[in-house]
């Protein structure tokens, strides 16, 4: 069976591609970015290749917070800055990111980003359980170091 041809030729994340086919991508992109240690409004805007609009970012952050998927604290040096983190409920979404990326790699012809290429190599030498455990545990270690829990 042929792969679906993705219309963009530049490097993109497998998660973003699959969500273009399957629904609203922004919430899971924010969750993906939190796993990548982006945790401020500014980082979501400037460091994600997908280019989320500020009004959509505000809306999704509020929605994810209201569902207790993410939380935030005020930066101790600048109270205007919110630092977001995944709650345990949010961390539990990693297997969905795993499956979306895996589906995309198997079914869509696209130019993968460096992150996607590295992730794919890791999945080729590890079981699903090992990959999920690695990424969720690494995030929890980072959250503990940054947020104290």
Secondary structure, 3 states (H helix, E strand, C coil): CCCEECCCCCCECHHHHHHHHHCCCHHHHHHHHHHCCCCEHHHHHHHCCCCCCHHHHHHHHHHHHHCCCEEEEECCCCCCCEEEEECHHHHCCHHHHHHHHHHHHHHEECCECHHHHHHHHHHHCCCHHHHHHHHHHHHHHHHHHHHCC
